[in-house]
Amino acid sequence: MNQVPLTAVGAERLKEELKNLKFVKRPLVVEAIAVARDHGDLKENAEYHAAREEQGFMEGRIAELEAALGNAQIIDVTKLTRGKRVVFGCTVDLIDVESEEKVSYQIVGDIEADINQNRIAISSPIARALIGGEEGEEVSVQAPAGVREYEITAIHYR
């Protein structure tokens, strides 16, 4: 299988999520299924079907996390050679050239991406446009709403 790039911090976050799913949430769902099963007819038992559906989603996430962690290439951002280029794991400060809006993104592996935390996937259009860029450089990103221009104002390896 192909190796999945993960930041060291992201790998730890995923390990914690996996541990929580396996040892906290899984037993709760199994218990919810048992309680719902005790209510009788399973064909019309909404609690039972909801618990089974939740179990399916959870088992899918467990399998996804185990596969990603099992094939992970863990990259410790703090040990990277501090260059002047945007690389996997670094945090990039940007200014939208048109609106002058400031934003900061960390470029991470696909499975650890979370736009609400400003962590973008290495496979995303903006990350692909930024990789290899330097401070002061402008990059063009093909977004759904059209081409966006950003200036790289700073690169951090934290």
Summary of the structure (lengths in Angstrom):
residues: 158
radius of gyration: 20.8
end to end distance: 28.9
largest distance: 66.9
contacts: 445
relative contact order: 0.17
helix: 44%
strand: 28%
